[in-house]
């Protein structure tokens, strides 16, 4: 069952969080939640706002930013800071642990999962007497397309 199949469960989690924290349950907040969970990529708040406007939603920029903060607080969204770029977000409910490779030229983000990283995490936690709760691994480099472009520029 995909995350999209679980949208009602995700909405219930968000609704319960809003209730518990004395926040209003507005149509705009739930529209933003649905837009986030319709995506399969990393995005910044501004691009989400533009997407909402293009899809004819009547939401303010502040509502998008504030709702992303609420979604972060209830663990339905994760925020990443890849280098000096703007904060990037991704849905987190039902997502498997994964890591990222980021192109330093075009800023493309690629996700990957390698079980050896989990093994290192477990081993280091045991060795150093830490209960590891989560990790973040970002690798930076130059993607194949940007490397080709660089090679062409160097040879011209």
Phi and psi in degrees as a GROMACS rama.xvg file:
@    title "Ramachandran Plot"
@    xaxis  label "Phi"
@    yaxis  label "Psi"
@TYPE xy
-81.8912  167.798  UNK-2
-59.9699  -37.5777  UNK-3
-61.6736  -31.9823  UNK-4
-70.7705  -21.1968  UNK-5
-97.6219  15.3154  UNK-6
-59.5507  -34.361  UNK-7
-65.9903  -40.2963  UNK-8
-64.3871  -41.1128  UNK-9
-63.7102  -42.7276  UNK-10
-62.3834  -38.8367  UNK-11
-64.8345  -40.0294  UNK-12
-61.2236  -46.3012  UNK-13
-64.9478  -42.9669  UNK-14
-60.7028  -45.7598  UNK-15
-63.5897  -39.5134  UNK-16
-62.8291  -45.9307  UNK-17
-61.4899  -44.6616  UNK-18
-59.9358  -49.8622  UNK-19
-58.787  -33.0878  UNK-20
-101.584  12.947  UNK-21
65.349  29.7108  UNK-22
-99.7035  150.208  UNK-23
-74.6832  143.787  UNK-24
-97.1069  94.033  UNK-25
-102.177  154.472  UNK-26
-59.8227  -36.6883  UNK-27
-63.321  -42.9991  UNK-28
-61.9326  -41.8849  UNK-29
-73.0317  -30.0127  UNK-30
-65.54  -41.1732  UNK-31
-64.208  -44.8162  UNK-32
-55.5891  -46.3194  UNK-33
-64.9446  -40.473  UNK-34
-61.381  -42.6749  UNK-35
-60.5405  -45.2062  UNK-36
-79.5321  -8.2565  UNK-37
-83.1663  -14.9374  UNK-38
-87.5702  153.651  UNK-39
-124.445  25.1497  UNK-40
-134.53  178.619  UNK-41
-88.146  145.755  UNK-42
-148.378  158.295  UNK-43
-103.268  163.814  UNK-44
-60.4003  -38.9952  UNK-45
-65.3005  -41.9497  UNK-46
-67.4619  -33.008  UNK-47
-65.9232  -43.0835  UNK-48
-59.5723  -46.4645  UNK-49
-63.1006  -42.1552  UNK-50
-60.5755  -43.1175  UNK-51
-61.9269  -44.4819  UNK-52
-63.624  -43.3181  UNK-53
-63.391  -28.9638  UNK-54
-89.4458  13.1686  UNK-55
67.2763  27.6035  UNK-56
-83.0249  140.982  UNK-57
-95.3546  78.1421  UNK-58
-125.126  148.28  UNK-59
-90.0045  160.874  UNK-60
-58.8556  -42.4287  UNK-61
-61.5064  -39.3087  UNK-62
-63.5628  -40.8621  UNK-63
-62.0418  -50.1476  UNK-64
-62.1378  -45.1573  UNK-65
-65.3939  -38.8372  UNK-66
-68.1436  -38.9784  UNK-67
-59.7013  -39.9472  UNK-68
-62.0567  -40.915  UNK-69
-65.1767  -42.0459  UNK-70
-65.3654  -33.6116  UNK-71
-64.5011  -44.0437  UNK-72
-63.5693  -29.0371  UNK-73
-105.589  19.6039  UNK-74
60.0324  29.5858  UNK-75
-94.8707  -11.2112  UNK-76
-139.229  146.827  UNK-77
-114.102  146.841  UNK-78
-114.432  138.837  UNK-79
-126.689  146.486  UNK-80
-117.315  97.1406  UNK-81
-89.8893  102.138  UNK-82
65.2033  -138.933  UNK-83
-95.0232  9.98674  UNK-84
-68.888  170.641  UNK-85
-59.7078  159.538  UNK-86
-62.08  137.283  UNK-87
-113.746  145.191  UNK-88
-119.966  159.273  UNK-89
-153.375  152.86  UNK-90
-65.0113  148.699  UNK-91
-124.651  -16.5515  UNK-92
-68.4879  123.982  UNK-93
78.6273  -0.954667  UNK-94
-79.2705  136.822  UNK-95
-75.328  153.748  UNK-96
-57.0059  133.349  UNK-97
-151.53  167.427  UNK-98
-124.174  178.525  UNK-99
-132.771  145.672  UNK-100
-117.968  128.311  UNK-101
-120.645  129.595  UNK-102
-77.8973  127.745  UNK-103
-76.271  -12.8068  UNK-104
-91.7362  -63.2117  UNK-105
-93.5522  -6.42318  UNK-106
70.8035  13.0455  UNK-107
-60.0494  139.208  UNK-108
-115.187  126.945  UNK-109
-119.789  131.687  UNK-110
-90.9625  147.623  UNK-111
-147.037  158.821  UNK-112
-135.127  128.027  UNK-113
-135.397  119.113  UNK-114
-61.0194  -20.438  UNK-115
-64.6965  -29.8827  UNK-116
-65.8043  -41.2483  UNK-117
-62.5767  -38.6469  UNK-118
-63.8419  -42.1742  UNK-119
-63.7256  -43.5055  UNK-120
-57.7463  -47.8454  UNK-121
-64.0821  -44.5897  UNK-122
-63.9446  -44.6877  UNK-123
-68.0153  -37.9033  UNK-124
-60.182  -44.9818  UNK-125
-66.4564  -47.4816  UNK-126
-61.4624  -40.681  UNK-127
-102.335  9.78552  UNK-128
57.1781  51.5587  UNK-129
-119.58  140.43  UNK-130
-93.5542  104.568  UNK-131
-73.9428  125.674  UNK-132
-98.5402  -31.7423  UNK-133
-169.771  169.579  UNK-134
-145.988  166.783  UNK-135
-141.836  123.174  UNK-136
-127.061  120.556  UNK-137
-122.906  126.378  UNK-138
-108.426  137.472  UNK-139
-116.358  140.436  UNK-140
-169.708  -158.053  UNK-141
-121.874  122.294  UNK-142
-68.5027  166.054  UNK-143
-57.5925  -43.1208  UNK-144
-63.11  -44.3848  UNK-145
-69.0031  -34.1999  UNK-146
-65.2879  -41.1435  UNK-147
-61.1947  -44.0976  UNK-148
-61.1964  -44.0376  UNK-149
-61.4777  -42.9551  UNK-150
-62.9307  -42.1953  UNK-151
-63.2543  -42.655  UNK-152
-65.3048  -37.4376  UNK-153
-69.3155  -29.5427  UNK-154
-92.6944  1.83295  UNK-155
